[in-house]
Amino acid sequence: MANKDVKEYGFAGNLTLTSATEINDMLKKVIEERADIAIVSMEKVERVDSSGLGGIFRFQGELKRQEIKFALIHVGSQPRHLFNFSMLDKLVPIFADKDEAIAALQKN
């Protein structure tokens, strides 16, 4: 099986109400670059609120419509707790690192 085109992205800070523009800009970039797989690092994200959660949900939905596979990596404890609580972790695959994410997503 040929390797799929993978692009890595990362959020620069917390995902809150003020992050809507950053989330939308990243979504546009991912769609324009048309990778098969988009890996998004949350290494610099310490906090996510309900607005950020909604942004990630919309991000995931739009990439699914575009047939771009998507995963989060390096998710900290507060964001992970919120994703688990909201069950977003059932929609968006979360992995420890890029290699683990790529290995899992290339199988599908």
N, CA, C and O atoms as a GROMACS GRO file, in nm:
protein
  432
    1MET      N    1   0.084  -0.117   0.000
    1MET     CA    2   0.000   0.000   0.000
    1MET      C    3   0.089   0.124   0.000
    1MET      O    4   0.184   0.132   0.078
    2ALA      N    5   0.060   0.220  -0.086
    2ALA     CA    6   0.138   0.343  -0.092
    2ALA      C    7   0.110   0.430   0.030
    2ALA      O    8  -0.002   0.434   0.081
    3ASN      N    9   0.214   0.499   0.074
    3ASN     CA   10   0.195   0.590   0.185
    3ASN      C   11   0.107   0.706   0.142
    3ASN      O   12   0.113   0.753   0.028
    4LYS      N   13   0.026   0.751   0.234
    4LYS     CA   14  -0.062   0.864   0.208
    4LYS      C   15   0.011   0.993   0.241
    4LYS      O   16   0.102   0.994   0.324
    5ASP      N   17  -0.031   1.102   0.175
    5ASP     CA   18   0.027   1.233   0.199
    5ASP      C   19  -0.017   1.283   0.336
    5ASP      O   20  -0.136   1.294   0.364
    6VAL      N   21   0.081   1.312   0.421
    6VAL     CA   22   0.055   1.355   0.559
    6VAL      C   23   0.108   1.496   0.578
    6VAL      O   24   0.222   1.526   0.540
    7LYS      N   25   0.028   1.582   0.638
    7LYS     CA   26   0.071   1.717   0.674
    7LYS      C   27   0.049   1.734   0.824
    7LYS      O   28  -0.049   1.684   0.880
    8GLU      N   29   0.142   1.804   0.888
    8GLU     CA   30   0.131   1.828   1.032
    8GLU      C   31   0.107   1.977   1.058
    8GLU      O   32   0.168   2.063   0.995
    9TYR      N   33   0.017   2.003   1.150
    9TYR     CA   34  -0.020   2.139   1.188
    9TYR      C   35  -0.015   2.148   1.340
    9TYR      O   36  -0.001   2.046   1.408
   10GLY      N   37  -0.027   2.267   1.394
   10GLY     CA   38  -0.029   2.282   1.538
   10GLY      C   39  -0.095   2.411   1.580
   10GLY      O   40  -0.077   2.515   1.517
   11PHE      N   41  -0.172   2.405   1.686
   11PHE     CA   42  -0.231   2.526   1.741
   11PHE      C   43  -0.127   2.598   1.825
   11PHE      O   44  -0.046   2.534   1.892
   12ALA      N   45  -0.129   2.731   1.821
   12ALA     CA   46  -0.027   2.812   1.888
   12ALA      C   47  -0.059   2.843   2.034
   12ALA      O   48   0.028   2.889   2.108
   13GLY      N   49  -0.182   2.820   2.075
   13GLY     CA   50  -0.218   2.852   2.213
   13GLY      C   51  -0.352   2.793   2.249
   13GLY      O   52  -0.405   2.708   2.177
   14ASN      N   53  -0.407   2.838   2.359
   14ASN     CA   54  -0.533   2.786   2.409
   14ASN      C   55  -0.647   2.803   2.308
   14ASN      O   56  -0.649   2.900   2.232
   15LEU      N   57  -0.740   2.710   2.310
   15LEU     CA   58  -0.855   2.714   2.219
   15LEU      C   59  -0.976   2.761   2.299
   15LEU      O   60  -1.042   2.684   2.369
   16THR      N   61  -1.003   2.890   2.286
   16THR     CA   62  -1.112   2.954   2.359
   16THR      C   63  -1.194   3.037   2.260
   16THR      O   64  -1.173   3.029   2.139
   17LEU      N   65  -1.287   3.114   2.312
   17LEU     CA   66  -1.372   3.198   2.228
   17LEU      C   67  -1.289   3.284   2.133
   17LEU      O   68  -1.330   3.308   2.019
   18THR      N   69  -1.175   3.330   2.178
   18THR     CA   70  -1.091   3.417   2.095
   18THR      C   71  -1.011   3.341   1.989
   18THR      O   72  -0.940   3.402   1.910
   19SER      N   73  -1.022   3.210   1.986
   19SER     CA   74  -0.945   3.127   1.893
   19SER      C   75  -1.020   3.090   1.766
   19SER      O   76  -0.966   3.021   1.680
   20ALA      N   77  -1.143   3.136   1.752
   20ALA     CA   78  -1.225   3.095   1.636
   20ALA      C   79  -1.154   3.125   1.504
   20ALA      O   80  -1.158   3.043   1.413
   21THR      N   81  -1.091   3.240   1.493
   21THR     CA   82  -1.022   3.278   1.370
   21THR      C   83  -0.906   3.183   1.342
   21THR      O   84  -0.886   3.141   1.228
   22GLU      N   85  -0.829   3.150   1.446
   22GLU     CA   86  -0.715   3.059   1.428
   22GLU      C   87  -0.762   2.921   1.381
   22GLU      O   88  -0.702   2.862   1.292
   23ILE      N   89  -0.870   2.871   1.440
   23ILE     CA   90  -0.923   2.740   1.401
   23ILE      C   91  -0.971   2.745   1.257
   23ILE      O   92  -0.942   2.654   1.179
   24ASN      N   93  -1.046   2.849   1.221
   24ASN     CA   94  -1.096   2.862   1.083
   24ASN      C   95  -0.983   2.877   0.983
   24ASN      O   96  -0.988   2.819   0.874
   25ASP      N   97  -0.879   2.955   1.018
   25ASP     CA   98  -0.766   2.973   0.928
   25ASP      C   99  -0.692   2.841   0.905
   25ASP      O  100  -0.652   2.810   0.793
   26MET      N  101  -0.675   2.763   1.013
   26MET     CA  102  -0.608   2.634   0.998
   26MET      C  103  -0.693   2.540   0.911
   26MET      O  104  -0.639   2.468   0.827
   27LEU      N  105  -0.823   2.542   0.932
   27LEU     CA  106  -0.912   2.458   0.852
   27LEU      C  107  -0.898   2.491   0.704
   27LEU      O  108  -0.887   2.401   0.621
   28LYS      N  109  -0.899   2.618   0.670
   28LYS     CA  110  -0.883   2.660   0.530
   28LYS      C  111  -0.750   2.611   0.474
   28LYS      O  112  -0.743   2.563   0.360
   29LYS      N  113  -0.644   2.624   0.554
   29LYS     CA  114  -0.511   2.581   0.509
   29LYS      C  115  -0.508   2.431   0.484
   29LYS      O  116  -0.453   2.386   0.383
   30VAL      N  117  -0.564   2.354   0.575
   30VAL     CA  118  -0.566   2.207   0.559
   30VAL      C  119  -0.640   2.169   0.431
   30VAL      O  120  -0.593   2.084   0.355
   31ILE      N  121  -0.754   2.232   0.408
   31ILE     CA  122  -0.834   2.201   0.288
   31ILE      C  123  -0.758   2.242   0.162
   31ILE      O  124  -0.758   2.168   0.063
   32GLU      N  125  -0.695   2.359   0.162
   32GLU     CA  126  -0.619   2.406   0.046
   32GLU      C  127  -0.502   2.314   0.014
   32GLU      O  128  -0.472   2.289  -0.103
   33GLU      N  129  -0.435   2.262   0.117
   33GLU     CA  130  -0.317   2.178   0.096
   33GLU      C  131  -0.352   2.035   0.056
   33GLU      O  132  -0.267   1.962   0.006
   34ARG      N  133  -0.476   1.994   0.078
   34ARG     CA  134  -0.530   1.866   0.031
   34ARG      C  135  -0.446   1.743   0.066
   34ARG      O  136  -0.429   1.655  -0.017
   35ALA      N  137  -0.395   1.736   0.185
   35ALA     CA  138  -0.327   1.615   0.229
   35ALA      C  139  -0.431   1.506   0.251
   35ALA      O  140  -0.549   1.534   0.270
   36ASP      N  141  -0.387   1.381   0.248
   36ASP     CA  142  -0.476   1.270   0.279
   36ASP      C  143  -0.503   1.264   0.429
   36ASP      O  144  -0.612   1.227   0.474
   37ILE      N  145  -0.399   1.301   0.507
   37ILE     CA  146  -0.406   1.294   0.653
   37ILE      C  147  -0.356   1.425   0.711
   37ILE      O  148  -0.249   1.473   0.673
   38ALA      N  149  -0.433   1.483   0.802
   38ALA     CA  150  -0.393   1.604   0.874
   38ALA      C  151  -0.372   1.568   1.021
   38ALA      O  152  -0.465   1.524   1.089
   39ILE      N  153  -0.250   1.587   1.068
   39ILE     CA  154  -0.216   1.562   1.208
   39ILE      C  155  -0.204   1.699   1.275
   39ILE      O  156  -0.128   1.784   1.230
   40VAL      N  157  -0.280   1.721   1.383
   40VAL     CA  158  -0.278   1.850   1.451
   40VAL      C  159  -0.225   1.834   1.592
   40VAL      O  160  -0.283   1.763   1.675
   41SER      N  161  -0.113   1.900   1.618
   41SER     CA  162  -0.053   1.895   1.751
   41SER      C  163  -0.121   1.995   1.844
   41SER      O  164  -0.148   2.109   1.807
   42MET      N  165  -0.146   1.950   1.965
   42MET     CA  166  -0.202   2.037   2.068
   42MET      C  167  -0.100   2.057   2.180
   42MET      O  168  -0.136   2.084   2.294
   43GLU      N  169   0.027   2.043   2.145
   43GLU     CA  170   0.136   2.052   2.243
   43GLU      C  171   0.136   2.187   2.316
   43GLU      O  172   0.170   2.192   2.434
   44LYS      N  173   0.100   2.295   2.247
   44LYS     CA  174   0.102   2.429   2.307
   44LYS      C  175  -0.033   2.470   2.364
   44LYS      O  176  -0.051   2.586   2.404
   45VAL      N  177  -0.127   2.378   2.367
   45VAL     CA  178  -0.262   2.409   2.416
   45VAL      C  179  -0.276   2.354   2.558
   45VAL      O  180  -0.275   2.233   2.580
   46GLU      N  181  -0.290   2.445   2.653
   46GLU     CA  182  -0.310   2.404   2.791
   46GLU      C  183  -0.458   2.398   2.828
   46GLU      O  184  -0.498   2.323   2.916
   47ARG      N  185  -0.539   2.480   2.759
   47ARG     CA  186  -0.679   2.492   2.797
   47ARG      C  187  -0.768   2.501   2.674
   47ARG      O  188  -0.735   2.566   2.575
   48VAL      N  189  -0.881   2.434   2.683
   48VAL     CA  190  -0.985   2.440   2.580
   48VAL      C  191  -1.116   2.470   2.652
   48VAL      O  192  -1.146   2.409   2.755
   49ASP      N  193  -1.195   2.564   2.598
   49ASP     CA  194  -1.327   2.589   2.655
   49ASP      C  195  -1.432   2.540   2.558
   49ASP      O  196  -1.400   2.478   2.456
   50SER      N  197  -1.559   2.567   2.587
   50SER     CA  198  -1.667   2.515   2.502
   50SER      C  199  -1.661   2.570   2.360
   50SER      O  200  -1.698   2.501   2.265
   51SER      N  201  -1.614   2.693   2.343
   51SER     CA  202  -1.599   2.749   2.209
   51SER      C  203  -1.491   2.675   2.130
   51SER      O  204  -1.507   2.645   2.012
   52GLY      N  205  -1.380   2.647   2.197
   52GLY     CA  206  -1.272   2.571   2.133
   52GLY      C  207  -1.317   2.430   2.099
   52GLY      O  208  -1.282   2.376   1.994
   53LEU      N  209  -1.394   2.371   2.189
   53LEU     CA  210  -1.449   2.237   2.166
   53LEU      C  211  -1.538   2.238   2.041
   53LEU      O  212  -1.530   2.148   1.957
   54GLY      N  213  -1.623   2.339   2.031
   54GLY     CA  214  -1.709   2.351   1.913
   54GLY      C  215  -1.628   2.370   1.786
   54GLY      O  216  -1.662   2.316   1.681
   55GLY      N  217  -1.520   2.447   1.796
   55GLY     CA  218  -1.432   2.468   1.681
   55GLY      C  219  -1.368   2.339   1.634
   55GLY      O  220  -1.360   2.314   1.513
   56ILE      N  221  -1.321   2.257   1.727
   56ILE     CA  222  -1.262   2.128   1.692
   56ILE      C  223  -1.368   2.037   1.631
   56ILE      O  224  -1.339   1.964   1.536
   57PHE      N  225  -1.490   2.040   1.683
   57PHE     CA  226  -1.598   1.959   1.629
   57PHE      C  227  -1.628   1.999   1.484
   57PHE      O  228  -1.642   1.913   1.398
   58ARG      N  229  -1.637   2.130   1.458
   58ARG     CA  230  -1.662   2.177   1.320
   58ARG      C  231  -1.544   2.142   1.229
   58ARG      O  232  -1.564   2.103   1.114
   59PHE      N  233  -1.423   2.157   1.280
   59PHE     CA  234  -1.300   2.124   1.207
   59PHE      C  235  -1.307   1.978   1.161
   59PHE      O  236  -1.284   1.948   1.044
   60GLN      N  237  -1.338   1.890   1.254
   60GLN     CA  238  -1.347   1.747   1.225
   60GLN      C  239  -1.455   1.720   1.121
   60GLN      O  240  -1.433   1.643   1.027
   61GLY      N  241  -1.570   1.783   1.138
   61GLY     CA  242  -1.680   1.759   1.045
   61GLY      C  243  -1.649   1.802   0.903
   61GLY      O  244  -1.681   1.732   0.807
   62GLU      N  245  -1.587   1.918   0.890
   62GLU     CA  246  -1.553   1.968   0.756
   62GLU      C  247  -1.446   1.881   0.690
   62GLU      O  248  -1.454   1.853   0.571
   63LEU      N  249  -1.346   1.838   0.767
   63LEU     CA  250  -1.243   1.751   0.709
   63LEU      C  251  -1.302   1.617   0.668
   63LEU      O  252  -1.262   1.559   0.567
   64LYS      N  253  -1.396   1.568   0.745
   64LYS     CA  254  -1.462   1.442   0.708
   64LYS      C  255  -1.536   1.459   0.576
   64LYS      O  256  -1.530   1.371   0.489
   65ARG      N  257  -1.606   1.572   0.559
   65ARG     CA  258  -1.676   1.599   0.432
   65ARG      C  259  -1.578   1.608   0.316
   65ARG      O  260  -1.610   1.571   0.203
   66GLN      N  261  -1.457   1.658   0.344
   66GLN     CA  262  -1.354   1.672   0.240
   66GLN      C  263  -1.274   1.541   0.221
   66GLN      O  264  -1.185   1.535   0.136
   67GLU      N  265  -1.308   1.439   0.298
   67GLU     CA  266  -1.241   1.309   0.294
   67GLU      C  267  -1.093   1.319   0.330
   67GLU      O  268  -1.008   1.252   0.271
   68ILE      N  269  -1.065   1.405   0.428
   68ILE     CA  270  -0.930   1.418   0.481
   68ILE      C  271  -0.932   1.357   0.621
   68ILE      O  272  -1.009   1.398   0.707
   69LYS      N  273  -0.846   1.259   0.644
   69LYS     CA  274  -0.838   1.198   0.777
   69LYS      C  275  -0.769   1.295   0.871
   69LYS      O  276  -0.681   1.371   0.830
   70PHE      N  277  -0.809   1.291   0.997
   70PHE     CA  278  -0.766   1.391   1.094
   70PHE      C  279  -0.744   1.326   1.229
   70PHE      O  280  -0.821   1.241   1.272
   71ALA      N  281  -0.637   1.367   1.296
   71ALA     CA  282  -0.611   1.320   1.432
   71ALA      C  283  -0.543   1.430   1.511
   71ALA      O  284  -0.477   1.518   1.455
   72LEU      N  285  -0.560   1.423   1.641
   72LEU     CA  286  -0.491   1.513   1.734
   72LEU      C  287  -0.378   1.437   1.801
   72LEU      O  288  -0.389   1.318   1.829
   73ILE      N  289  -0.269   1.510   1.828
   73ILE     CA  290  -0.157   1.451   1.902
   73ILE      C  291  -0.116   1.547   2.013
   73ILE      O  292  -0.150   1.666   2.011
   74HIS      N  293  -0.042   1.495   2.109
   74HIS     CA  294   0.011   1.574   2.221
   74HIS      C  295  -0.099   1.652   2.293
   74HIS      O  296  -0.085   1.772   2.316
   75VAL      N  297  -0.207   1.585   2.327
   75VAL     CA  298  -0.320   1.650   2.394
   75VAL      C  299  -0.295   1.647   2.545
   75VAL      O  300  -0.277   1.541   2.604
   76GLY      N  301  -0.295   1.765   2.606
   76GLY     CA  302  -0.271   1.778   2.750
   76GLY      C  303  -0.389   1.732   2.834
   76GLY      O  304  -0.493   1.693   2.782
   77SER      N  305  -0.371   1.738   2.965
   77SER     CA  306  -0.471   1.682   3.056
   77SER      C  307  -0.604   1.756   3.055
   77SER      O  308  -0.709   1.691   3.053
   78GLN      N  309  -0.605   1.889   3.056
   78GLN     CA  310  -0.734   1.961   3.057
   78GLN      C  311  -0.810   1.941   2.926
   78GLN      O  312  -0.928   1.908   2.930
   79PRO      N  313  -0.745   1.960   2.811
   79PRO     CA  314  -0.818   1.934   2.687
   79PRO      C  315  -0.866   1.788   2.676
   79PRO      O  316  -0.978   1.763   2.632
   80ARG      N  317  -0.783   1.693   2.716
   80ARG     CA  318  -0.821   1.552   2.708
   80ARG      C  319  -0.943   1.525   2.797
   80ARG      O  320  -1.034   1.452   2.757
   81HIS      N  321  -0.944   1.582   2.916
   81HIS     CA  322  -1.058   1.564   3.007
   81HIS      C  323  -1.186   1.619   2.941
   81HIS      O  324  -1.290   1.553   2.945
   82LEU      N  325  -1.178   1.736   2.882
   82LEU     CA  326  -1.295   1.795   2.816
   82LEU      C  327  -1.338   1.710   2.696
   82LEU      O  328  -1.457   1.689   2.676
   83PHE      N  329  -1.243   1.661   2.618
   83PHE     CA  330  -1.276   1.577   2.502
   83PHE      C  331  -1.343   1.447   2.548
   83PHE      O  332  -1.440   1.401   2.486
   84ASN      N  333  -1.293   1.389   2.656
   84ASN     CA  334  -1.355   1.268   2.710
   84ASN      C  335  -1.496   1.297   2.761
   84ASN      O  336  -1.590   1.224   2.731
   85PHE      N  337  -1.510   1.404   2.838
   85PHE     CA  338  -1.638   1.442   2.897
   85PHE      C  339  -1.743   1.469   2.789
   85PHE      O  340  -1.859   1.429   2.803
   86SER      N  341  -1.702   1.538   2.683
   86SER     CA  342  -1.795   1.575   2.575
   86SER      C  343  -1.811   1.463   2.471
   86SER      O  344  -1.896   1.472   2.382
   87MET      N  345  -1.729   1.359   2.484
   87MET     CA  346  -1.727   1.246   2.392
   87MET      C  347  -1.672   1.282   2.254
   87MET      O  348  -1.692   1.208   2.158
   88LEU      N  349  -1.604   1.396   2.243
   88LEU     CA  350  -1.539   1.433   2.118
   88LEU      C  351  -1.430   1.331   2.084
   88LEU      O  352  -1.399   1.308   1.967
   89ASP      N  353  -1.374   1.270   2.188
   89ASP     CA  354  -1.270   1.168   2.164
   89ASP      C  355  -1.323   1.046   2.090
   89ASP      O  356  -1.245   0.965   2.041
   90LYS      N  357  -1.455   1.032   2.081
   90LYS     CA  358  -1.515   0.923   2.003
   90LYS      C  359  -1.519   0.957   1.855
   90LYS      O  360  -1.529   0.868   1.770
   91LEU      N  361  -1.512   1.089   1.822
   91LEU     CA  362  -1.516   1.135   1.683
   91LEU      C  363  -1.377   1.164   1.627
   91LEU      O  364  -1.350   1.140   1.509
   92VAL      N  365  -1.291   1.214   1.712
   92VAL     CA  366  -1.158   1.256   1.670
   92VAL      C  367  -1.054   1.163   1.732
   92VAL      O  368  -1.044   1.156   1.855
   93PRO      N  369  -0.978   1.093   1.651
   93PRO     CA  370  -0.873   1.007   1.707
   93PRO      C  371  -0.766   1.091   1.776
   93PRO      O  372  -0.723   1.194   1.724
   94ILE      N  373  -0.724   1.046   1.892
   94ILE     CA  374  -0.621   1.114   1.969
   94ILE      C  375  -0.506   1.016   1.991
   94ILE      O  376  -0.526   0.904   2.038
   95PHE      N  377  -0.385   1.061   1.958
   95PHE     CA  378  -0.267   0.976   1.970
   95PHE      C  379  -0.158   1.048   2.049
   95PHE      O  380  -0.160   1.170   2.061
   96ALA      N  381  -0.066   0.972   2.100
   96ALA     CA  382   0.044   1.028   2.179
   96ALA      C  383   0.138   1.111   2.093
   96ALA      O  384   0.185   1.217   2.135
   97ASP      N  385   0.165   1.063   1.970
   97ASP     CA  386   0.260   1.134   1.886
   97ASP      C  387   0.230   1.112   1.738
   97ASP      O  388   0.140   1.036   1.702
   98LYS      N  389   0.305   1.180   1.654
   98LYS     CA  390   0.285   1.178   1.509
   98LYS      C  391   0.300   1.038   1.450
   98LYS      O  392   0.218   0.995   1.369
   99ASP      N  393   0.404   0.966   1.490
   99ASP     CA  394   0.428   0.832   1.434
   99ASP      C  395   0.311   0.738   1.463
   99ASP      O  396   0.268   0.662   1.376
  100GLU      N  397   0.262   0.741   1.586
  100GLU     CA  398   0.148   0.657   1.623
  100GLU      C  399   0.024   0.693   1.540
  100GLU      O  400  -0.049   0.605   1.495
  101ALA      N  401   0.001   0.822   1.523
  101ALA     CA  402  -0.116   0.869   1.446
  101ALA      C  403  -0.106   0.826   1.300
  101ALA      O  404  -0.203   0.776   1.242
  102ILE      N  405   0.010   0.846   1.241
  102ILE     CA  406   0.027   0.810   1.100
  102ILE      C  407   0.010   0.660   1.080
  102ILE      O  408  -0.058   0.617   0.987
  103ALA      N  409   0.070   0.581   1.167
  103ALA     CA  410   0.058   0.435   1.155
  103ALA      C  411  -0.088   0.391   1.161
  103ALA      O  412  -0.131   0.306   1.082
  104ALA      N  413  -0.165   0.448   1.251
  104ALA     CA  414  -0.306   0.409   1.265
  104ALA      C  415  -0.389   0.458   1.148
  104ALA      O  416  -0.473   0.384   1.096
  105LEU      N  417  -0.369   0.582   1.105
  105LEU     CA  418  -0.452   0.639   1.000
  105LEU      C  419  -0.418   0.586   0.861
  105LEU      O  420  -0.505   0.585   0.773
  106GLN      N  421  -0.296   0.542   0.839
  106GLN     CA  422  -0.261   0.487   0.708
  106GLN      C  423  -0.319   0.348   0.688
  106GLN      O  424  -0.327   0.300   0.574
  107LYS      N  425  -0.358   0.282   0.795
  107LYS     CA  426  -0.418   0.149   0.783
  107LYS      C  427  -0.557   0.156   0.723
  107LYS      O  428  -0.602   0.062   0.658
  108ASN      N  429  -0.624   0.267   0.744
  108ASN     CA  430  -0.764   0.281   0.699
  108ASN      C  431  -0.772   0.340   0.561
  108ASN      O  432  -0.882   0.358   0.508
   0.00000   0.00000   0.00000
